[in-house]
Amino acid sequence: MIERRIEVETDDGTMTTFVVHPEEGGPFPVVLYLMDAPSIRPALMDMASRLASTGYYVMLPFLFYRGSEYREFGQSDEDMHLRRDLMGTVSRSGILTDARVLLQVADGDPAASDGPIGAVGFCMSGRLVLALAQHMPERVAAVASIHGGGLVVDRDDSPHRQLDRIRGEVYLGWPDEDPSAPKDTIPAMEEALTAAGVRHRIDFMEGALHGYAPPGGARYDRAASETHWERVHDLLRRNLHG
């Protein structure tokens, strides 16, 4: 397995990005792997490697780069407050810029395919992958939001109101008892996806709290996490290797 760290220059700064892919058998479909609020850490790196090992060129960018140099965060009050502030620097418009620059990098690497791409987003990045599918329909063939927050909100710019241009397939792994993704908003998302003609699947993970996918966390739920792996593998296989 090839794992390397690169520094990607954007108009807003230097975005540290980890690239993971198999040593042989390429070129591989590109998958943008978008971090959750706890940021890049060994557990998320291991997940990126697990996905890459099945035949993908996985790019894991440090999305807090607009407000911080690359670093790992601990569980101290100071780090938690800093992460909360940095979450405000991550936006749906910003990820479009970031994705285009990342794909330019991938286009220059013979290990990466120039075909359709996928994107997987956790937590705060669930809404970001929907933005990629909406605004880059010619390239984004499959996206998965895993315990994503803020997908259905009472605003004109709510993600569930911006689905009309999506051509790719969407998977949503919906957590239980999550204030940022209440269960009673699932019908609104279901209705919006159906009205937009988007191929989709929503799994409500009963009993699995926000943060159920990454191992090692207090809310890790092995059964729900393995379900997310099954769904993501199936989603990407159908849409990127077809």
MORAGI-V412681 format. One line per field, one symbol per residue. ss: DSSP state (a for helix, b for strand, c for the rest). psi: psi as a letter, one per 20 degrees, with the letter a starting at -180 (. if undefined). burial: + if it has 16 or more other ideal C-beta (glycine too) atoms within 10 Angstrom, else -. Layout:
# MORAGI-V412681
ss: ???
psi: ???
burial: ???
This chain:
# MORAGI-V412681
ss: cbbbbbbbbbccbbbbbbbbbccccccbbbbbbbcccccccaaaaaaaaaaacccbbbbbbcaaaaccccccccccaaaaaaaaaaaccccaaaaaaaaaaaaaaaaccccbccccbbbbbbaaaaaaaaaaaaaccccbbbbbbbccccccccccccaaacccccccbbbbbbccccaaacaaaaaaaaaaaaaccccbbbbbcccccccccccccccccaaaaaaaaaaaaaaaaaaacc
psi: pppqpropprijaooppppprqhqjaqqqpppoprahiaprhghghgghgghijlqnppnqoijhiiqrpqqqajqhghhgghgghhiiprhhhhgggghgghgghhjoiipqjbqrrpppqdiighhhhgghgilhihoipqpoplqqkhormqhjphijmihjphrqppooprqlohimqhiighggggggghikpprppoonpiorpjigpqhrhjpogghghghggggggghghhij.
burial: -------+-+----++++++++---+-++++++++++++++-++--+++-++--++++++++++++-+-+--+--------++--++--+-+-+++-++-+++-++--+-+++--+++++++++++++++++++++--+++++++++++-+++----+++-++--+++++++++++-+-++---++--+--++--+-+-+----+--+++++++-----++--++-+++-++--++--++--
